[in-house]
Amino acid sequence: MADESITILDSIKKLLGAESMDAFDENLLMFINGALNVLTQNGVGDPKGFSIKDGTETWEDFITNDHIELYELCKEFVYLKVRLVFDPPTGSVLDYYQKQIQEDLWRIREQAEPADIFEVNKED
């Protein structure tokens, strides 16, 4: 896994090209928490929920060992979700981001859910 010292907030700020700006941290925390909530609802992280409060939380705090293979995909998903509300692209780039978010969420859901969740109990 990546360097444990980088926080979720700092990694998203870096991807947004805003790593030296602190003025929008409160907004970014809200957007990041929204994306993390979607991931939690789709089987990643603590089922009781997770949120970042002061920006010191790391990806390792969110992604459990059960979902270590989803580490980079979850980071991409959160970045794209935050990017769409914080600094939305236009035109075909917007369409690409929206499609990529849907694909990422599908892949995350497929990998995060146990296979037996889809089994139907058959009555004899």
N, C-alpha and C positions, 0 to 999 in steps of 0.2 A: 504494500500500500504506500501511498505518498507520504511525504513528510508530515508527521503528526502535529507539528507546531503551527501549521497554517490553519487558521480558523475558517469556518464556513463563510463568514462575512468577508474576510480578506481575500479568499479565493474568488468569490463572486465579484468583488470590487476589481480585482486584477483582470478578470475576464471582460469586465465592462470597460476597462481602461480608466477606472476612477480610483485606483489604489491610493493616490495621494490626497484624495478629497474625503473629508469627514462630514461635510455639511448635509449629505443625504443619507447618512447611516441609519437614522430612525426610519426613513421611508424604505430603505433596502431591507432592514430587519423585518418590517411588515410583509414585504413582498416575498422574501425568502421563507418566512414562516408559513405563508400561504402555500408555497410550492412544497414545503416539507410536509404540510398537512395532507396534500394530495398524495404524496408518496406513502404516508402512514396509512391513509385510507385504502391504498392499493397493496398493502402487505409488507412495506419496508419499515424497519425501525421498531421502536417500542409500540405495541398496540394501544397503550394508554396515551400515546401522543408524545410529541417532542417539539420544543420551540427554542429559538435562540433569544436570549434576553439582553445580554450586554455585548455580544459579539466575540466572546471568548470561547465559545463552543466550537469544537472541531468536527470534521466529518466522521471521525472515529467515535465520537459521542453519539452520533445519530445512527450510523450504519453498523449493525451488529455483525458478529462473525457469521451468523446464519446467512447473511446477504453480502458477504465480502465481494463476491463476483459482480455485484451491481454498483460497486463504488464509483467508477468513472461514469457509468450511465446515469446514475442519480445526480452527479455533479452537473452533467450536461443538461439534464432535464431542469434542474433548479435554475441554472444559468439562463436557459432559453425562456423559461416562464418569467423570470425577473426581467430579462431584457425586453420582453414584449410589453410590460407595463412601465418600466423605467425609461427606456430609450427605444421605442418601437421603430423597426425598420419600415420601409415602404415597398410597395410593388411586389415583385416576385420574391424578394428576400423575405418579406412578411409571410407570403404563402409557404415558402420553404420552411421557415421557423415553425409555423403552425403545424405543418405536416410532420416535421421532425419531432415535435412535442408529442403528437399522437402516436407516432411509431415508438418513441422512447417509452411512453407510458404503457403501451401494449407489451413491449419486451419486458419491462419491469414487472408488470402484473403476471406475465407468463412465468417468469423465473421466481418470483416471490411467493406465489401461491403453491401450497403443497398439491401434488398431483391428485391425491385422493379427494380433493374438494369437489371434483367434477363427477365422481362416481355416484351413480344412482343406486339407492338401495332397492333391490328387487324383492318383491314379495312372491313367495311360492304359492 
